[in-house]
Amino acid sequence: MDTGVNAYSPTDRSRVKRLHERGKYDRETVHAILDAGMIAHIAYVIPDESNGGQPYVTPTAYWRDGDTLYWHGSSASRMLRTQSAGIPVCVTVTHLDGLVLARSGFHHSINYRSVMAFGQARKVEDVAEKERELNRFIDRIYPGRNATMRGIEPQELKATTLLAMEIEEASAKIRTGPPKDDEPDYALDCWAGVIPIAQVIGAAVPDPLLKAGVDWPEHLKLFSEGRRLDALLTEHAESY
């Protein structure tokens, strides 16, 4: 377990307890898993006097800048209005990498990479930071695209809430490799192994209202059909 100077220091809320050998806390591993994705699930509680609070988990697009995670949405969103108050949140990201078939149902498993990150959400009030990060989100996924689009209109900026969360604690949990069966079961006539799973990019579908003569742009060439999305996002993050 890496808890050195470049690692998040785990406490009881973030330390991996079951199969603790799969847990990692170093920033390199945590950031790599975050950068390979773009959809997170955010857990939070909306206070309710009748029951003490209702928990919710909301999927949303996110991006990372150093130790800060950002996500955004409509200013009318109940989720964002609640989180804007600076409440504790838990952000999770998971990649499904394979189905692990063992020689018994008990030992079937999944290969995955996951992160749980903890902190307090804050509303980004500074207009310059807000516009910069919203533009950064576009270029983080599609490098160079902002240069081809119109800028953000003032009313669009007003209609959008941007939240940021400094990562206070984070843990990664990873499973790789073949099944781990009971020793006697290896003699069974039962197929076992791993079925790899990955999200891949499909063929682009032009907008039916696309202006005539507008070709597939150079900055999207990396979105080639059949390429793995996590590899593409990782490459973009490394070069951004």
N, C-alpha and C positions, 0 to 999 in steps of 0.2 A: 504494500500500500504506500503510494507516494504522498507524503504529507510534508514535503520540503518547502523551500522558500517560494517555489513557483507552483504551489498547489493550494487549493481551497482547503481550509482547516475544517474538517467535519465535526459536527456535534451529534447528539442523539437524533436530531430531526433529519440529518442528511447522511449519516453513516449507513452503509450497506450492511445489513445484519444477516439476512439469509443468503447463503453462498457468497460470503464476504470476499472470497478470493476473486470474484468477478468485478469487484468495485475498484474504481480508480478516481483519484481526486486531483490529478495534475491538470493544469490549465491547458496544456497541449491536447490531451485527450478530450477533455470537456469541450473545448472550443472547436475541435475537429468535428465532433458529432453535431454540434449546433450548426456549424457552417455547411454541413452536408445536407441540411434540411431547410424547409421554409414554412412548415406548418407546426405550430405548437399547441398544446392544450394547457390552458391557464386555469388553475383552481383558486377559488376565492369564496368568501362568505358574504352574503348580503344580510346585514343586520335585520332582525325581525323581532319585535318585542314579544310576539306571541309564542315563539319557539326558540328564541335566543340566537337565531341566525340560520339562513338557508344556504347550504353549500351549492356551488355551481362549478361546472367545468366547461370552458368555452374554447373551441378551436379557433385559431386565428393565424394569420401570416405574421412573421417576425423577422427581425434581422439583428445582427450583433455588431457593436463597435467597442472593441476592447472588452472590458468587463461589464458593459451595459447592453441590455436587451431592449429593443424597441418593438412596439406594435401600435396599430392605429385602427381607427374606424369612425363611424358617424358620431358627431357630437351629441346626437340624441340617444346613443346606445346606453342602456341601463348598465351593462357591464363596465363600460368605460367611465361612466359617471361615478359608479361605486368605487372603482379602482383608483380614480383620480384623488380620492380622499387620503391616499397614502396607506392603504390597508396591506397587510401581509398577503403575498401571493406565492404560489408554487407553479413554476413553468416546467412542463415536461415535453421532451422530444424523443421520438422512437423511430428507428429504422428497422424494418423487417428484412433480414438478410437470407433466411433459409428455413425450411421445414425439416426438422430432424426426426427421422423415423428409426425407432429402436426395435428391439425384438420383444418388447413388452409395452403395453400401454403406459405403464408407470414411468418408463424412461423416455417416452417421446418428448420432444422439446422443440424449441425455436432458437435459431441463431439471430441475434439482435444486437443493436447498439442503442443505448438510451441514456438520457440525462435528466436529472431533477435539479432545478435551480431555485433557490429561495431568495426572497428580498421583499422590498416594499415598492409598489408601483407609485410613480409620481407623474403628474401631468406636466408636459413640457409647455411652459408659458412663453418662453423666449421665441419670438417670431422667427428670428434668424436661424436658431437651432432647429426649430420645427420645419422650416422650409428646406434647410440643408439635409436633414435626416430623411424627409420624405423623398427628396430627389436621390439621396444615397440609396434608398431602398430599391428604386428602379434600376439604378446603375449597378447595384450589387448583384441583381439577377440578370440584367441585360446590359452588360458594359457598353457604354457609348450611346445608349438610347436617348438619354435626356437631350443630347445635342440635336436630335432629329424631331423633337416634339415641341409644342408650345409650352410655355412655363405655367406654373400654378397660378390660377386666378385668385384674387383676394377672397372672394366668396367661397371658393373651394377650400382655401386654407382655414377659413372661419368654420366651415361645416365639418371639418375633420379634427378629431382629438388624437393627439399623439401622447402615448405613455412610454415612460422609460423605467427600467428597473436595474439598479446596480446589483450585480450578483454578490450576495453576502456569503452564501454557501452553495456548493454544487457537488454532485456525485455522478459519476458515470458507471453504468453497469453493462457488461458486454459478455455475450456467449458466442463462441466460435467452435468450429470443428465437428467431428463425427459424434454419433451417439455414445453414451457411456452405459453399457449394459452390465447386468450381473454376469459374473464369469461363466456360469454353466450355460447361459443363454446363447453364448457365441457359437455353440454347437448346433443350434436350431437351423432348420431349413426355412429361414425367413429373411427376406430381403431387408437390409438396413442401410441407412446412409443419409445423405442430405439432398434436398431439392432446393437449389438456389432460387431466391426471389429478388427481383429488382424492379424499380420503376424505370421505364425507358421512354425516350422521346419518340413521339409518332410523327407522321407527315403533317406539316403545317397546312392549315385550311384558311385560305384568304377570306377576308371579309367580303361578302357579296357586294357591298357598296364601296369597295376599294377603288380609288381613282385609277383610271386606265393609265398604263405605262409605269406604274409604281412597282418596281421589282423587289424581290427578297433582298433586304439590306445586308451589307457587309457585316454589321455588328451582330447579326443573328446567325452567322455562318456556323458558329459553334453548336447551334441547336440542330445537329444533324440527326436524321432519323435512325433510331436504334441505339443511340448513345445513352448511357446511364445518367439519370438526373443527378444523383448524389455526387458522382464524379465531376459533372459539369459545375455544380454549385461550389464544390470544393476548389476547383480550379479558379473560378471567379473570385472566391474569397481570398485565395492566396495571392492573386494578382491585383486585388483592389487597393 
